[in-house]
Amino acid sequence: MKLLFSHNETPRIIITMEVDDLPIELEVADALKSGHLMMGTAESCTGGKIASMITSMAGSSEYFTGGVVAYCNEVKHHVLGVSEADLNTFGIAGPGGGTPSKPVGTVWIAAAYKERILSECYHFGENPRMENIRLSAEAALRMLLGLIRE
């Protein structure tokens, strides 16, 4: 959005949309389809938000295989194979549950493509829970898109 005015004019607001303003799930879908790729998800604090964003578009079965929402540590360990040592590194969507070493809004996100695996710790802050979930899901999709486009 741009606010344009000169010294003697009434301000005019001009709303512009750039190509980069496409929803991230649409950008990921386009990249997956054009590369004839498939994706799946393993989610925890996002509670299936990433899978929901991807499957909200018609035709997503062309590039989405499915997902697992592993919320408790037993599922993370037994279904996804997360090591006991790594179980303490997961995030906190909020509003409660934070600690000084892992405050609310701390989320670990990973994405993999071919032989490349990225993982990064994000600190989204003490936002409302749904905002941290949205930010986490979008960050995960941006991470995946970056890997695909490399």
MARZALO-503633 format. One line per field, with one value per residue: residue in three letters; chain; x, y, z of N, C-alpha, C in turn. Coordinates in nm, 4 decimals, always signed. Example, Ala and Ser with C-alpha at 12.3 -4.5 7.8 and 13.67 -1.06 7.14 Angstrom:
MARZALO-503633
resn	ALA,SER
chain	A,A
n_east	+1.3190,+1.2850
n_north	-0.5690,-0.2250
n_up	+0.7800,+0.7080
ca_east	+1.2300,+1.3670
ca_north	-0.4500,-0.1060
ca_up	+0.7800,+0.7140
c_east	+1.3200,+1.2900
c_north	-0.3300,+0.0030
c_up	+0.7800,+0.7870
end
This chain:
MARZALO-503633
resn	MET,LYS,LEU,LEU,PHE,SER,HIS,ASN,GLU,THR,PRO,ARG,ILE,ILE,ILE,THR,MET,GLU,VAL,ASP,ASP,LEU,PRO,ILE,GLU,LEU,GLU,VAL,ALA,ASP,ALA,LEU,LYS,SER,GLY,HIS,LEU,MET,MET,GLY,THR,ALA,GLU,SER,CYS,THR,GLY,GLY,LYS,ILE,ALA,SER,MET,ILE,THR,SER,MET,ALA,GLY,SER,SER,GLU,TYR,PHE,THR,GLY,GLY,VAL,VAL,ALA,TYR,CYS,ASN,GLU,VAL,LYS,HIS,HIS,VAL,LEU,GLY,VAL,SER,GLU,ALA,ASP,LEU,ASN,THR,PHE,GLY,ILE,ALA,GLY,PRO,GLY,GLY,GLY,THR,PRO,SER,LYS,PRO,VAL,GLY,THR,VAL,TRP,ILE,ALA,ALA,ALA,TYR,LYS,GLU,ARG,ILE,LEU,SER,GLU,CYS,TYR,HIS,PHE,GLY,GLU,ASN,PRO,ARG,MET,GLU,ASN,ILE,ARG,LEU,SER,ALA,GLU,ALA,ALA,LEU,ARG,MET,LEU,LEU,GLY,LEU,ILE,ARG,GLU
chain	A,A,A,A,A,A,A,A,A,A,A,A,A,A,A,A,A,A,A,A,A,A,A,A,A,A,A,A,A,A,A,A,A,A,A,A,A,A,A,A,A,A,A,A,A,A,A,A,A,A,A,A,A,A,A,A,A,A,A,A,A,A,A,A,A,A,A,A,A,A,A,A,A,A,A,A,A,A,A,A,A,A,A,A,A,A,A,A,A,A,A,A,A,A,A,A,A,A,A,A,A,A,A,A,A,A,A,A,A,A,A,A,A,A,A,A,A,A,A,A,A,A,A,A,A,A,A,A,A,A,A,A,A,A,A,A,A,A,A,A,A,A,A,A,A,A,A,A,A,A
n_east	+0.0855,+0.0557,+0.0944,+0.0198,+0.0869,+0.1036,+0.2317,+0.0054,-0.2151,-0.4897,-0.4344,-0.3904,-0.4639,-0.3070,-0.3414,-0.1317,-0.0512,+0.1994,+0.3692,+0.4995,+0.3272,+0.1591,-0.0298,+0.1554,+0.1078,+0.0090,+0.2296,+0.4049,+0.2567,+0.2587,+0.5353,+0.5808,+0.4115,+0.5180,+0.7694,+0.7107,+0.6834,+0.6324,+0.4917,+0.4949,+0.3886,+0.5077,+0.3880,+0.3666,+0.3250,+0.1865,-0.0389,-0.1502,-0.1891,-0.0219,-0.0665,-0.3385,-0.3373,-0.2135,-0.3881,-0.6152,-0.6499,-0.7879,-0.7083,-0.4824,-0.4063,-0.2397,+0.0166,+0.0445,+0.1008,+0.0246,-0.0027,+0.1257,+0.0149,+0.1844,+0.1519,+0.1956,+0.4816,+0.5236,+0.4103,+0.5649,+0.8109,+0.7664,+0.6188,+0.7265,+0.9952,+1.1575,+1.4338,+1.4865,+1.6505,+1.6156,+1.3540,+1.3155,+1.3548,+1.1459,+0.8856,+0.6883,+0.3722,+0.1989,-0.0678,+0.0486,+0.2999,+0.5611,+0.9125,+1.2031,+1.4242,+1.3008,+1.0951,+0.7464,+0.6363,+0.8635,+0.9802,+1.0819,+1.1656,+1.1803,+1.2818,+1.3051,+1.4651,+1.5547,+1.8874,+1.9234,+1.8773,+1.7199,+1.7116,+1.5767,+1.5579,+1.2929,+1.1737,+0.8866,+0.7589,+0.5395,+0.2730,-0.0828,-0.1994,-0.3001,-0.1853,+0.0906,+0.0866,+0.0049,+0.2184,+0.4284,+0.3544,+0.3571,+0.6270,+0.7467,+0.6554,+0.7724,+1.0404,+1.0554,+0.9895,+1.2094,+1.4137,+1.3303,+1.3528,+1.6243
n_north	-0.1161,+0.2199,+0.5557,+0.8446,+1.1845,+1.5354,+1.8536,+2.0338,+1.8715,+1.6466,+1.3522,+1.0468,+0.7076,+0.4378,+0.1126,-0.1496,-0.4609,-0.6870,-0.9428,-1.1028,-1.1027,-1.3177,-1.5745,-1.7826,-2.0581,-2.0958,-2.0268,-2.2334,-2.4548,-2.4079,-2.4313,-2.6978,-2.8359,-2.7554,-2.8670,-3.1314,-3.2528,-3.3997,-3.3511,-3.3865,-3.3602,-3.3222,-3.2311,-3.0361,-2.8142,-2.6557,-2.7940,-2.9152,-2.7064,-2.6407,-2.8520,-2.8057,-2.5529,-2.6180,-2.8138,-2.6677,-2.5805,-2.6589,-2.9586,-3.0304,-3.2882,-3.3650,-3.2985,-3.3288,-3.5617,-3.6294,-3.5963,-3.5867,-3.5152,-3.4734,-3.4428,-3.5074,-3.6192,-3.8983,-3.9792,-3.8277,-3.9500,-4.2350,-4.2582,-4.0712,-4.0993,-3.9274,-3.8501,-3.9158,-3.7227,-3.5031,-3.4302,-3.2274,-2.9909,-2.8821,-2.6422,-2.3687,-2.2671,-2.1057,-1.9562,-2.0112,-2.2080,-2.1402,-2.1044,-1.9582,-2.0424,-2.1361,-1.9481,-1.8473,-1.8593,-1.9569,-2.1589,-2.4468,-2.5145,-2.7226,-2.8219,-3.0271,-3.1136,-3.3054,-3.3873,-3.1965,-3.0502,-2.8222,-2.6568,-2.4421,-2.2158,-2.0222,-1.7157,-1.5983,-1.4424,-1.3236,-1.3528,-1.3836,-1.7224,-1.8375,-1.6659,-1.7191,-1.9822,-1.9465,-1.7859,-1.9678,-2.1788,-2.0450,-1.9710,-2.2229,-2.3099,-2.1143,-2.1756,-2.4309,-2.3610,-2.2010,-2.3933,-2.5567,-2.3773,-2.3280
n_up	+0.0000,-0.0805,+0.0158,-0.1320,-0.1864,-0.2516,-0.1472,-0.1487,-0.1827,-0.1181,+0.0648,-0.1181,-0.1302,-0.2690,-0.3593,-0.4242,-0.5731,-0.5663,-0.7561,-0.5759,-0.3650,-0.3584,-0.1975,+0.0231,+0.0185,-0.2377,-0.3946,-0.3175,-0.4065,-0.6852,-0.7359,-0.6610,-0.8417,-1.0931,-1.0774,-1.0675,-0.8137,-0.4865,-0.1593,+0.1990,+0.5416,+0.8786,+1.1700,+1.4719,+1.6954,+1.5177,+1.4608,+1.2293,+1.0564,+0.8381,+0.6560,+0.6206,+0.4960,+0.2531,+0.1472,+0.1116,-0.1394,-0.4513,-0.6212,-0.4844,-0.4288,-0.6283,-0.5502,-0.2755,-0.0254,+0.2330,+0.5952,+0.9344,+1.2546,+1.5266,+1.8401,+2.1140,+2.3052,+2.2938,+2.0499,+1.8748,+1.9186,+1.8779,+1.6349,+1.4528,+1.4951,+1.6416,+1.8384,+2.1897,+2.3067,+2.1381,+2.1844,+2.3700,+2.2400,+2.1015,+2.0095,+2.1557,+2.1253,+2.2707,+2.4713,+2.7183,+2.8965,+2.8379,+2.9127,+3.0746,+2.9190,+2.6919,+2.5603,+2.5101,+2.1763,+2.0634,+1.8138,+1.6454,+1.3155,+1.0341,+0.7071,+0.4187,+0.1130,-0.1536,-0.0934,+0.0967,+0.4111,+0.6156,+0.9271,+1.1670,+1.4383,+1.5392,+1.6766,+1.7530,+1.9374,+2.2031,+2.0880,+2.0159,+2.0333,+1.7856,+1.6013,+1.6288,+1.5403,+1.2722,+1.1767,+1.2100,+1.0354,+0.7878,+0.7800,+0.7635,+0.5128,+0.3514,+0.3947,+0.2782,+0.0132,-0.0508,-0.0520,-0.2678,-0.4795,-0.4972
ca_east	+0.0000,+0.1333,+0.0231,+0.0767,+0.0304,+0.1989,+0.2114,-0.1273,-0.3174,-0.5444,-0.3659,-0.4575,-0.4061,-0.3051,-0.3073,-0.0704,-0.0204,+0.3143,+0.3651,+0.5464,+0.2212,+0.0766,-0.0256,+0.2692,+0.0654,-0.0038,+0.3658,+0.4560,+0.1831,+0.3116,+0.6706,+0.5699,+0.3539,+0.6089,+0.8819,+0.6570,+0.7263,+0.5308,+0.5326,+0.4196,+0.4202,+0.5085,+0.3625,+0.3373,+0.2522,+0.0994,-0.1639,-0.2048,-0.2117,+0.0496,-0.1448,-0.4643,-0.3106,-0.1842,-0.5057,-0.7274,-0.6584,-0.8321,-0.6018,-0.3622,-0.3650,-0.1326,+0.1482,+0.0452,+0.0790,-0.0412,+0.0721,+0.1098,+0.0195,+0.2415,+0.1467,+0.2598,+0.6165,+0.5201,+0.3857,+0.6851,+0.9177,+0.7339,+0.5684,+0.8168,+1.1332,+1.2340,+1.5103,+1.4525,+1.7298,+1.5605,+1.2175,+1.3137,+1.3833,+1.0276,+0.8421,+0.5766,+0.2858,+0.1432,-0.0089,+0.1225,+0.3961,+0.6955,+1.0125,+1.3080,+1.5094,+1.2169,+0.9775,+0.6340,+0.6696,+0.9835,+0.9380,+1.1808,+1.1071,+1.2740,+1.2328,+1.4032,+1.4448,+1.6680,+1.9790,+1.9402,+1.7862,+1.7368,+1.6340,+1.6014,+1.4770,+1.2270,+1.1177,+0.7780,+0.7146,+0.4191,+0.1525,-0.1901,-0.1656,-0.3280,-0.0887,+0.2154,+0.0642,+0.0065,+0.3556,+0.5088,+0.3176,+0.4072,+0.7734,+0.7805,+0.6327,+0.8758,+1.1646,+1.0463,+0.9953,+1.3484,+1.4888,+1.2898,+1.3980,+1.7723
ca_north	+0.0000,+0.3428,+0.6790,+0.9448,+1.3178,+1.6450,+1.9522,+2.0958,+1.7738,+1.5530,+1.2225,+0.9399,+0.5766,+0.3491,-0.0232,-0.2255,-0.5987,-0.7383,-1.0869,-1.1666,-1.0998,-1.4376,-1.6552,-1.8740,-2.1921,-2.0965,-2.0305,-2.3688,-2.5428,-2.3860,-2.4869,-2.8437,-2.8832,-2.7347,-2.9583,-3.2681,-3.2941,-3.4298,-3.3111,-3.4326,-3.2805,-3.3732,-3.1078,-3.0450,-2.6986,-2.5984,-2.8694,-2.9460,-2.5829,-2.6454,-2.9415,-2.7373,-2.4482,-2.6819,-2.8842,-2.5756,-2.5530,-2.7706,-3.0252,-3.0494,-3.4294,-3.3787,-3.2737,-3.3486,-3.7022,-3.6391,-3.5417,-3.6394,-3.4174,-3.5443,-3.3413,-3.5522,-3.6719,-4.0403,-3.9881,-3.7754,-4.0502,-4.3664,-4.2508,-3.9941,-4.1363,-3.8202,-3.9052,-3.8649,-3.6015,-3.3929,-3.3973,-3.1056,-2.8732,-2.8374,-2.5064,-2.3321,-2.1738,-2.0115,-1.8456,-2.0578,-2.3144,-2.0922,-2.1022,-1.8620,-2.0949,-2.1603,-1.8637,-1.8584,-1.8099,-2.0254,-2.2709,-2.5063,-2.5507,-2.7900,-2.8591,-3.1064,-3.1314,-3.3844,-3.4194,-3.0766,-3.0355,-2.6982,-2.6413,-2.3102,-2.1772,-1.8926,-1.6556,-1.5136,-1.3551,-1.3581,-1.3218,-1.4815,-1.8579,-1.8589,-1.5876,-1.7954,-2.0985,-1.8966,-1.7461,-2.0903,-2.2494,-1.9680,-1.9814,-2.3566,-2.3139,-2.0306,-2.2513,-2.5330,-2.2951,-2.1607,-2.5142,-2.5985,-2.2796,-2.3222
ca_up	+0.0000,-0.0884,+0.0442,-0.2204,-0.1823,-0.2603,-0.0415,-0.1515,-0.2203,-0.0211,+0.0463,-0.1915,-0.1013,-0.3849,-0.3180,-0.5322,-0.5390,-0.6389,-0.7795,-0.4530,-0.2652,-0.3678,-0.0751,+0.0213,-0.0203,-0.3840,-0.4476,-0.2964,-0.4978,-0.8205,-0.7430,-0.6568,-0.9682,-1.2061,-1.0619,-1.0550,-0.6809,-0.3853,-0.0253,+0.3143,+0.6600,+1.0158,+1.2443,+1.6146,+1.7493,+1.4144,+1.4677,+1.0976,+0.9804,+0.7099,+0.5703,+0.5904,+0.3966,+0.1249,+0.0945,+0.0905,-0.2824,-0.5355,-0.6956,-0.4017,-0.4276,-0.7284,-0.4916,-0.1303,+0.0075,+0.3630,+0.7068,+1.0694,+1.3624,+1.6414,+1.9446,+2.2391,+2.2848,+2.2587,+1.9050,+1.8086,+1.9303,+1.8221,+1.4971,+1.3676,+1.5192,+1.7048,+1.9509,+2.3234,+2.3298,+2.0600,+2.2246,+2.4508,+2.1587,+2.0286,+2.0387,+2.2417,+2.0520,+2.3669,+2.5461,+2.8361,+2.8753,+2.8126,+3.0192,+3.0370,+2.8118,+2.5739,+2.5794,+2.4179,+2.0432,+2.0149,+1.7297,+1.5564,+1.1866,+0.9445,+0.5744,+0.3455,-0.0305,-0.2025,+0.0168,+0.1797,+0.5252,+0.6901,+1.0499,+1.2224,+1.5532,+1.5229,+1.7977,+1.7055,+2.0455,+2.2790,+2.0116,+2.0403,+1.9886,+1.6431,+1.5241,+1.6265,+1.4540,+1.1340,+1.1444,+1.2006,+0.9127,+0.6740,+0.7790,+0.7151,+0.3685,+0.2885,+0.4008,+0.1741,-0.1165,-0.0723,-0.0897,-0.4021,-0.5780,-0.5035
c_east	+0.0902,+0.0427,+0.0915,+0.0080,+0.1417,+0.1573,+0.0688,-0.2399,-0.3695,-0.4735,-0.4538,-0.3877,-0.4185,-0.2595,-0.2530,-0.0434,+0.0929,+0.2956,+0.4052,+0.4398,+0.1267,+0.0797,+0.0841,+0.2279,+0.0471,+0.1338,+0.4257,+0.3881,+0.2366,+0.4498,+0.6671,+0.5173,+0.4523,+0.7303,+0.8414,+0.7007,+0.6069,+0.5834,+0.4439,+0.4610,+0.4261,+0.4993,+0.3391,+0.2572,+0.1647,-0.0309,-0.2285,-0.2298,-0.1434,-0.0278,-0.2760,-0.4452,-0.2892,-0.3099,-0.6271,-0.7460,-0.6994,-0.7126,-0.4776,-0.3182,-0.2591,+0.0052,+0.1539,+0.0097,+0.0063,+0.0464,+0.0410,+0.1124,+0.0605,+0.2528,+0.2158,+0.3929,+0.6181,+0.4990,+0.5073,+0.7958,+0.8849,+0.6875,+0.6694,+0.9643,+1.2193,+1.3051,+1.4651,+1.5252,+1.6705,+1.4211,+1.2091,+1.3369,+1.2609,+0.9758,+0.7213,+0.4925,+0.2219,-0.0058,+0.0692,+0.2278,+0.5379,+0.7836,+1.1169,+1.3973,+1.4326,+1.0878,+0.8673,+0.6736,+0.7974,+0.9391,+1.0565,+1.1105,+1.2159,+1.2045,+1.3446,+1.3633,+1.5722,+1.7583,+1.9952,+1.8340,+1.8204,+1.6571,+1.6747,+1.5075,+1.4229,+1.1750,+1.0120,+0.7224,+0.5838,+0.2934,+0.0401,-0.1525,-0.1858,-0.2329,+0.0450,+0.2030,+0.0708,+0.1485,+0.4465,+0.4818,+0.3712,+0.5595,+0.8176,+0.7633,+0.7341,+1.0108,+1.1664,+1.0586,+1.1385,+1.4355,+1.4569,+1.3488,+1.5504,+1.8263
c_north	+0.1225,+0.4612,+0.7873,+1.0788,+1.4195,+1.7484,+2.0074,+1.9992,+1.6995,+1.4196,+1.1228,+0.8097,+0.4913,+0.2125,-0.0968,-0.3665,-0.6455,-0.8882,-1.1612,-1.1712,-1.2190,-1.5110,-1.7609,-2.0142,-2.2042,-2.1011,-2.1703,-2.4657,-2.5300,-2.4484,-2.6396,-2.8985,-2.8688,-2.8266,-3.1040,-3.3300,-3.3239,-3.3799,-3.3768,-3.3490,-3.3665,-3.2484,-3.1368,-2.9227,-2.6299,-2.6761,-2.9012,-2.8240,-2.5861,-2.7333,-2.8759,-2.6299,-2.5090,-2.7445,-2.7943,-2.5433,-2.6775,-2.8277,-3.0538,-3.1952,-3.4570,-3.3690,-3.2928,-3.4922,-3.7214,-3.5839,-3.6117,-3.5209,-3.4945,-3.4448,-3.3854,-3.6196,-3.8184,-4.0592,-3.9371,-3.8811,-4.1783,-4.3622,-4.1820,-4.0272,-4.0261,-3.8788,-3.8419,-3.7334,-3.4807,-3.3500,-3.2682,-2.9789,-2.8187,-2.7059,-2.4944,-2.2287,-2.0703,-2.0299,-1.8897,-2.1583,-2.2703,-2.0992,-1.9973,-1.9121,-2.1233,-2.0796,-1.8924,-1.7945,-1.8686,-2.1494,-2.3164,-2.5527,-2.6159,-2.8189,-2.9346,-3.1141,-3.1940,-3.4170,-3.3048,-3.0719,-2.9044,-2.7077,-2.5097,-2.2848,-2.0367,-1.8458,-1.5551,-1.4213,-1.4000,-1.3069,-1.4128,-1.6148,-1.8772,-1.7798,-1.6614,-1.9198,-2.0569,-1.8600,-1.8672,-2.1639,-2.1763,-1.9756,-2.1176,-2.3651,-2.2277,-2.1038,-2.3580,-2.4710,-2.2515,-2.2781,-2.5578,-2.5061,-2.2698,-2.3930
c_up	+0.0000,-0.0579,-0.0368,-0.1984,-0.2024,-0.1564,-0.0358,-0.1846,-0.0994,-0.0429,-0.0303,-0.1566,-0.2258,-0.3357,-0.4388,-0.4835,-0.6284,-0.6611,-0.6523,-0.3445,-0.2754,-0.2349,-0.0859,-0.0208,-0.1714,-0.4493,-0.4338,-0.3925,-0.6404,-0.8366,-0.7434,-0.7892,-1.0837,-1.1976,-1.0531,-0.9220,-0.5912,-0.2507,+0.0785,+0.4331,+0.7847,+1.1023,+1.3917,+1.6561,+1.6451,+1.4012,+1.3342,+1.0103,+0.8441,+0.6116,+0.5301,+0.4837,+0.2586,+0.0649,+0.0773,-0.0575,-0.3591,-0.6110,-0.6144,-0.3942,-0.5342,-0.6649,-0.3400,-0.0966,+0.1397,+0.4722,+0.8366,+1.1642,+1.4870,+1.7563,+2.0734,+2.2068,+2.2440,+2.1088,+1.8281,+1.8072,+1.8543,+1.6759,+1.4048,+1.3881,+1.5774,+1.8265,+2.0824,+2.3497,+2.2573,+2.1050,+2.3050,+2.3702,+2.0868,+2.0827,+2.1284,+2.1669,+2.1448,+2.3860,+2.6696,+2.7971,+2.8503,+2.9356,+2.9815,+2.9229,+2.6828,+2.5904,+2.4771,+2.2846,+1.9872,+1.9384,+1.6448,+1.4298,+1.1021,+0.8126,+0.5043,+0.1987,-0.0861,-0.0846,+0.1155,+0.2887,+0.5952,+0.8183,+1.1129,+1.3387,+1.5294,+1.6586,+1.7531,+1.8131,+2.1073,+2.2091,+2.0586,+1.9753,+1.8382,+1.5540,+1.5164,+1.5400,+1.3073,+1.0919,+1.1265,+1.0703,+0.7898,+0.6649,+0.7258,+0.5638,+0.2935,+0.2861,+0.2913,+0.0367,-0.1497,-0.1147,-0.2321,-0.5078,-0.5894,-0.6248
end
